[in-house]
Amino acid sequence: MTVIIKLLNQFNPSSGDGWFFFWALALVGLISTALFVERFLTVYLKANIDAEKFSSDVIALIKKGDLKSAHKLADDLSDKAVAYVFGRALKVAVGMEYIDYRNIQNAVDEASLEIIPKLTKRTSWLQFFANVSTLLGLTGTIFGLILSFEALAVGGASGSEGLAMGISTAMLTTLCGLFVAIPSMFGFSLINDKTNQILADIDEHAVKLINQITGSK
């Protein structure tokens, strides 16, 4: 608790010369948190779906020969990544008198290329901000050590006070940097893993869809 209080006190400009590092880290942490929330809502809530169940439902309709109902089911859930790809393929299939494998495949590929950037955009920035916060913490550490060496050169009571303040700045900026970097890296891993899972679901179930529509074995 004492360390947390000392850390919060560092944001006060009167506490020492290193206050701007703490505000910079706070800004990075705020941006990283907002980015994580936006990506989480998009990847985990908006784009995610039980791909196995959805694919089974669609394929069951296709087996009955009801392509229109299959397309409607996918179209109603078009904000979901897998459903979006399915919907594009089924839209082409519904409008064709004779099913052509290449046209269906092209529709799937085109839809996949459209959805992938929406799933992956800005996710890498979480890793970037984790690295930036680590480097900011390291820069603050070096700055604090410089202050400590300058205080040693002065000597006396003021020098001892300056030495303590410099070491405190060095250690607390490192700590603050890690406080921002670790959650950012965790958030990046969480979002990236889920994105990869969704992309794998698209690859797996799109193949099953194409085979079912075209009757390929």
ABEGO torsion letter per residue (X at the ends): XAAAAAAAAAABAAAEAAAAAAAAAAAAAAAAAAAAAAAAAAAAAAABBBAAAAAAAAAAAAAAGBAAAAAAAAAAAAABAAAAAAAAAAAAAAABABBBAAAAAAAAAAAAAAAAAAAABGAAAAAAAAAAAAAAAAAAAAAAAAAAAAAAAAEEAAAAAAAAAAAAAAAAAAAAAAAAAAAAAAAAAAAAAAAAAAAAAAAAAAAAAAAAAAGBX
